[in-house]
Amino acid sequence: MSKIAVLGAGSWGTALSMVLVDNGHDVRLWTHREQQAEEINGSHRNDRYLKEIDLPAELVAYTDLERAVHEVDAILVVVPTKAIRQVASQLAKVLHHEVTLIHATKGIDPDSLKRVSEMLEEELPRSLYRELVVLSGPSHAEEVALGQPTTVAVSSRQIEEAEIAQDLFINERFRVYTNPDLVGVELGGALKNIIALGAGISDGLGYGDNAKSALITRGIAEISRLGVSMGASPLTFAGLTGVGDLIVTCTSPHSRNWRAGHLLGKGYAMDDVLEEMGMVVEGVRTTKAAYRLATEQNVELPITMGLYKVLFEDANPKDVVDQLMTRGRRHEMEDLEYGLGGHFSR
């Protein structure tokens, strides 16, 4: 049995905590909300994020970060991207021993253009962890919390650390693969949220499966182009954290990014969408980050550019989709070859 602190009591942090409890670990779930901690400890529910799901009685919530991480073997960070630096800075002040450090947050900071692992590395002294591990893959928190079969990947620069994380999480309902491509695993999980927004918009506009299938397929080409330009392996995007995560996020109302896009396609304003969601929609911030990265690295991302116009320039979603459908003629294999490591940009 390991002692594990999970930082972030949203839907994903709570669901992963349940997996760890099922595996027999001593799990402390940290939240900065006193009322949420009282609900988890008192009624064993977290209804704002996982409605009508009973949490294990062994799962204990903390609001005191120092107490939560005291003498733990591992720390799992699952807070929104915008809170990563703040929480990591707080953690650096109260953690006094070396741990296995894992994060399961899917996003890119639109200001610094840093991945989550890079932000954690900048904020936390290296003496506090051996090597950072990323957990990502096609996984709805609601299904994980219900014990439905799920498969994810973990990645680290040191295979030993990835295998430690694999052992912590793996069971008969939650299968965990290792993948050596940390950059690709992290980028796939972040960038797919952009395409999920687009898939939601397409559904909200009333377009059918043909349109969404094209969007998903062209979306993986965009993710691969940007990922390869940033040092990722193209093969990663054909796996769980690429195609796998893209499918699950683009095709289900469980996905908050799909739901946000669906509301946009229905004609809701961006501010109203975010208010209606009541939870962080990582794809919005990631779209801004990917737009900047594509511009700086001269990588063509037409879907991302179109979504940027919808989210930040008040463009009409239907007009953007129509523009994507009327782009100049192209050769599909050129894009596929580029995603598989070619060096030309279209």
N, C-alpha and C positions, 0 to 999 in steps of 0.2 A: 504493500500500500504506500502511495506517495501523498505528500501534502501539497496541494495545488491551490494557488490563488487565481481566480478568474476576475479580471478587471473589466467591468462593463456588464450590466444586468439587463441589456436589451434582449431581443428575441434570440439572436445568435449566441450571445454569451450565456444566456440561461440554458438554451438547448445543449450547448457543448458541456456545460456544467453537469447536466443530467447524464450525458454519456459517461463522463468521468466518475460520477457517483455510482452509476451502474457497474463500472469496472472496479469498484471497491475502494476508490481513493477518498481521502479526506479533502473535501472541496470547500473553499471559502469564496463566496461570490460577493465582490465589492461593488457598491453603488454609492453615489454621492447623495442619493435621495433617502432621507430618513423614513418617509412614509412607505417607500417601496421595500426597504429592508424589513420594516415591520410586517408588511403584507406577506413577504416571502417566509419569514420566520414564524409568523402567527398562523396564517391560513394556508401556507404552502401553495400560494398562487402568485402569478405575475401577470394579471389580467390585461394590463395595458399592452403587453407585448405578446403574450401567449395565452390568449383568451380561452377559458374553460379547460385548461390543462393543469392537472395536479402535479406539483413538484414533489420530489422525494423528501421525506422528513429529514434525511441526513444532510441535505443541502442547507448550509448556514450562510446568511447574508450579513455583511459587515458594512459599516459606513466609515470606520476608522481604517485608513489604508495601512498604517504601520502594523496594526493588529492583524490585518488580513494577510500580510506577507511575512509575518514573523515565523521564522524557521521553516518556510516552505521549500520544497524541492524544485518546484517549477512555477512559473507565472505565465498565464495566458492573457494576452491583451486583446480585448474585443470592443474597444471604444470607437466612436466615429473618428474619421480621419482628422476632422477639425479639432478634436480633443487630444490627439496623440501626443503632441509636444507638452501640453500642460500636464497630462497624467504622467508622462515619462519623467518630467522635471520633478513632480511630487514624489515619484517612486525613487528617484535618485537620492532623495533626502532621507528616506526611511528604510531603504533596503541596505543591509550591512553584510550580506554574504552572497556567494556565487550561486546562481540558479540556472536551470534550463529555461530559456526565454522563448516563448512562442507568440506569434500574433496571427489573428484570423480576421483582420480588418481589410476590406477591399476598397482601395481608393488611392488617389494621387493628390498631393497638396497643390492646389492651383497657384499658390504664391511662389513657393520655392521650387515647384516641379519635382519634389522628392517623393520617392516611394515610401511606404510606411516603414519598411525596414531601415531605410536610410535616416528617417527622422528619429527612430528609436536609437540608432547607433550614434547619432549626434547628441542626443540628450542624456544617454546613460553611460556611465564609466564602464570601460571594457572589463574591469575587475569584477563586475556584478553578474556577468554571464559568459559562458564559454563560446557559444556561437548562436546567432539568432536563427529561429526556425519559422517558416511560413506555412500556415495551413489554409488550403483553399480547395475549391471544387464545386461540383453541382449539388447544392444542398439547401433546401428550404428548411428554415429553423422549425417551422410547424411540423414537418414530417419527421425530422430528427427527434423532436420532443415526444412524438407519438411512437417512437421506436420503429419507424418504417425503414426499410433497407436503403442505405446511403453509402456512397463511395467518394472519398476525397483523396487529396495528395498532400504530402508534407515535403518541404525542401529546405536545405541548409547547405552552407559551404562545406560543412563537415558532416559526412554521412552518419557518423556516430550520433550526432545530435538529432538528426532527422529520425533515426531509428529509435531513439529514446522517446520522441514525440509519438512515433508510430505505436510503440508499445503502450503508451499511456492511453491512447484513444481506441485502438482496434478492438472490436468484438464481433459477434456473429451478425450484428445488424449495422455496424458502422465500420466499413472496410477502409483501410488506409494504405495507400501506396507511397513509396518514396520517389522523389524526382530530383536529380542534381541541379536542375536549372532554376535557381531561386528567382532570377530576374523574370524569366518567362512565366513561372507560376504566379508571381505577384502581379505582373502586368495583365495576364489573362483574366484574373479575378477582378481587377479594377476596370479594365477597358470594356468588358462585356456589358457592364451596366449602361454604357452609352448606347450600345446597340439595343438593349432591352427597352430603353426609353423610346427609341425609334419604332420597335415592334409594337409597343403600346399605342403610340400615335397612329400607326397603320391600322391597328384594330379599332381604335377610337374613331377613325375616319370611315370605318365600314369596309375597308378593303379586305380581301379574303386571304386564304392560306397561300395562294400563289405569291402574292406580294410579300407576305411575311417570310416565306421560304427564301425568296430572293434577298431580302434584307439580311437574314441570318447568314446566308452564304457569302454575300458581299461584305458583311460585317466581319467575318473571320478573316477575310482577305485584308481588311483594314487593320485589324488587331495584329495580324502577322507582320504587315509592312512596318508598323510603328515599333512592334516588339523587336524585330530583327535589327532595326536601326539603332535600338538601345542595348543591343548585346544579347538578346534572348535567342534560344534555339527555336527554329521554326517548328520542329517536331512537337514541342510542348503544346503548341496551339491546336494540334490535332488530338490532344488528349483530354483528360478530365478537366483541367483548368482552362482549356480553350473551348473546343467544340462542346464538351460536356456541360460546362457552366453556361455557355451561351444558349444552348437548347433549353435548359431548365429555367433560365431567367427570362427568356423571350416568349415562353409559351404558357406561363402559368399566372393566374391572378394572385398567387402567393407572393410573387415578386413585387416589392414596393416600387422598383424602377419601372416595371411594366405598368403597374397601376397608375403611376404618375403620368407616364406617357399616354395611357388610355384617356385620362381626364383631359390632357392637353389636346388630344385628337378630338375630343367631344366639345372643345371650344372653351374650356376653363382657362382663366388667366394663371400665370405661373405662381403668383403669390397665393391665390386661392387653392391651387393644387397642393402646395406645401402645407398650407393650413389644414386642408382636408386630410392629408396623409398622417399628420401628427407624429411622424418619425423621420429620421434623417434619410434623404434620398441621395445616396452617394453618387449616382450617375450625373447629377447636375453639376457638382463640383468637379468631377472627373472630366466632364465634357470641356469645361474651361481649361483644365490642365492639358488635355490631349490637343486641344486647339492650339495652345501655345507651343507645345512640343512639336507638333506637326509643322508649324510655321518656322520654328528655329531649325529643325532638321530637314526641312524641305521634303517632307513625306506627304503624299496626297491622301487625304482622308475625306472623301466627299460626303459620306453619311455624317461623320462627326461635324464637319463644317456646316452642313445643313441644320443639324440639331443645335449647334451654337447659335445660329441665326434665330431659331425658334425660341430658345431659352433666354437669350441675352439681347436680342435685337428686335424682339416682338414680331418676327416674321410669321406669316400665316402657315400653319403646318401643311395644309393641302398644297399650297404653292411650292413649298420646299420639296415635298414628295414628287410633285409633277416635274420639277426641275431635275430631280435625280433620274426620273424615268426618261427624260428627253436629252440626257447627256450624249455627247458624240459617240460614234461607233467605236468599239474596243475589241481587243482579242483577249478572251478570258485566260488563255494559257500564259500570257505575259504576266498578268497579275499573280497567277499561281506560282510561276517560276520565281518571281520576285519574293513572294512570301517564303519560298523554300530556299532562299539564300542568294538569289540573283542580285545584281547591283544596278539595275536601271530603275528609274522612277517614272511612272506614267501619270 
